[in-house]
Amino acid sequence: MKAWRERGSVGGRDGERREALRVAGVDLDPARAQPGGGPSGERGHEHDDSRPHDHAHPHGHSEPGEPPIIGIVGAGAVGTALGVALTRGGWPIAAVASRDPVRRERFRELVGGTRAFAEITPLLDEVELIVLAVPDDAIAPLARSVRLYSGQALIHTSGALGAEVLEPAMAAGTQVGSFHPLVAFADTERAVAALHGATIAVEGDDQLVALLAEMAERIGATAVRLAPGTKAAYHAAAVLAAGGFVALLDAIAELGRIAGLDESGALAIYGPLIEQTLGNARALGIRAALTGPMTRGDVGTLEAHLAALAVHAPDVLPLYRAAAAREIALAEGRGVLTPEVVGRLLGALAKNP
Ligand SMILES: NC(=O)c1ccc[n+]([C@@H]2O[C@H](COP(=O)([O-])OP(=O)(O)OC[C@H]3O[C@@H](n4cnc5c(N)ncnc54)[C@H](OP(=O)(O)O)[C@@H]3O)[C@@H](O)[C@H]2O)c1
C-alpha cells in the first residue's frame, strides 16, 4: 500500500502519522483512478445509464489538468476555512452560497474573486464541484431540494454522515462523496494552519476520490479512505478527541476554581501536565502513559477524591468515575494491580460517598 502521491521524503510528525495510519491498515492510497479536469475527469465523460434522468446544463467546466470549478455552500467555520485554504493552495473558489449577508461578505473578503449567492440554486449554474459545508441536519434536506447537472459532483464535510445522504440530488453523470477534515474549526486562520498535516476521510467512487485526494493534498492534508461501516466509530473518536477533551478541560477548570485558580491559571498549571501525558502516550503507548492513584492501587486517595467531589463539585463526579473505571481497567491490563486491589478500587468507585 503506497501513500497517495508520494511527496518526496515525509519526515517528522507528519511522516510518523502517515506511518501509523499505514500500519493501522487505513487506505492512504484512495486514488485508484487518475484525477484530472474536474469531477467527471476528461470532458465528454460517460453518463451512467443506470440513472435514467440526464440533467444537462451549460455550467462552468474546467479544462483537463485544471482544478475543478468549486462552489461552497455555507460560509460558516468549515466552509470559510476550506475556501481560504484551497484558494491559497491554488484551487480558487468560484462561488459561495450563504443566506447570511455578513458571513457572505466576510467569505468574499477572506477568499477573494468569488461570486456570492444567498441560495444554492444559482451556485449550481456556475460550478462543477459543490461542497456542502452546512450543519449535519441541513445536509439531507438540501440534497433533496436540488438536482445536479451531469458532470457535477456534490460532497459534504460531515464526519457523522455517509455520502449516500446526497443521493437524492443525483442525476445521470453525477457523483456524490464526502470530505471530512479531522480538524477543530474554531477560528479561520488557526483551522487553515491545522489543515496542514491533518487527515481527511474521503468517500465517493474511485474517480471522485482521486480528485478529493488531490484536493486534500492542495491544502497540505492527507486523504484516507475508511473501511465501509467504520465512519461512525472514527467520527465518535474525533468527537471525544475534540469536544470530549474540551468537556474534560472544563471539569479540570471547575476543580481548579475550587483551589482558587481562574481559567487561565488552571490552563497554565494543568496544561503542561496534559502535554506531558500526550508526549508520554506518543513515546510509550497509551497504557504505559497511565500514572496516578489507580496505577498504585491507592484506594484511600480514590475515596478522598470521591468525597471531595461529592461536596464541592458533584456534577464532575460522573466524569471522574467514568475515567477512573477506565484507568483501573488499563492498570489491570498492565498487570500492576492484584485482583484484590482491583476489587477494592472498584468497590470504592461503586460506593456513594
Ligand atoms: N466545526 C468543526 O470543527 C467541523 C469539523 C469537521 C467537519 N465539520 C462538519 O462541517 C459541516 C459544517 O460545520 P460548521 O462547523 O462549518 O458549521 P457552521 O459554522 O454552523 O456553518 C454552517 C453554515 O451553513 C449554513 N446553514 C445553516 N443551516 C443551513 C440550512 N438549513 N441550509 C443551508 N445552509 C445552512 C449557515 O448559515 P448561512 O447560510 O446563514 O451562512 C453557515 O454558513 C458540518 O457537517 C460539520 O459536521 C465541522
The ligand as an ORCA input file, in Angstrom:
! r2SCAN-3c Opt
* xyz 0 1
  N     -16.691     22.686     13.130
  C     -15.857     21.666     13.031
  O     -14.876     21.594     13.789
  C     -16.062     20.601     11.974
  C     -15.004     19.720     11.676
  C     -15.161     18.806     10.647
  C     -16.362     18.734      9.954
  N     -17.401     19.577     10.292
  C     -18.649     19.467      9.517
  O     -18.729     20.555      8.603
  C     -20.119     20.946      8.418
  C     -20.281     22.434      8.710
  O     -19.925     22.673     10.051
  P     -19.538     24.148     10.553
  O     -18.880     23.957     11.879
  O     -18.841     24.908      9.486
  O     -20.971     24.785     10.786
  P     -21.334     26.342     10.968
  O     -20.130     27.113     11.381
  O     -22.534     26.359     11.814
  O     -21.674     26.817      9.485
  C     -22.733     26.268      8.783
  C     -23.089     27.121      7.580
  O     -24.185     26.519      6.930
  C     -25.262     27.481      6.771
  N     -26.540     26.817      7.055
  C     -27.072     26.515      8.261
  N     -28.244     25.905      8.110
  C     -28.465     25.841      6.777
  C     -29.539     25.355      6.006
  N     -30.618     24.812      6.557
  N     -29.433     25.435      4.653
  C     -28.342     25.982      4.072
  N     -27.303     26.488      4.772
  C     -27.372     26.402      6.114
  C     -25.011     28.525      7.832
  O     -25.792     29.624      7.634
  P     -25.870     30.736      6.458
  O     -26.373     30.110      5.203
  O     -26.826     31.663      7.062
  O     -24.480     31.289      6.310
  C     -23.470     28.562      7.894
  O     -22.958     29.418      6.909
  C     -20.935     20.021      9.336
  O     -21.380     18.919      8.569
  C     -19.921     19.559     10.371
  O     -20.243     18.295     10.922
  C     -17.272     20.513     11.276
*
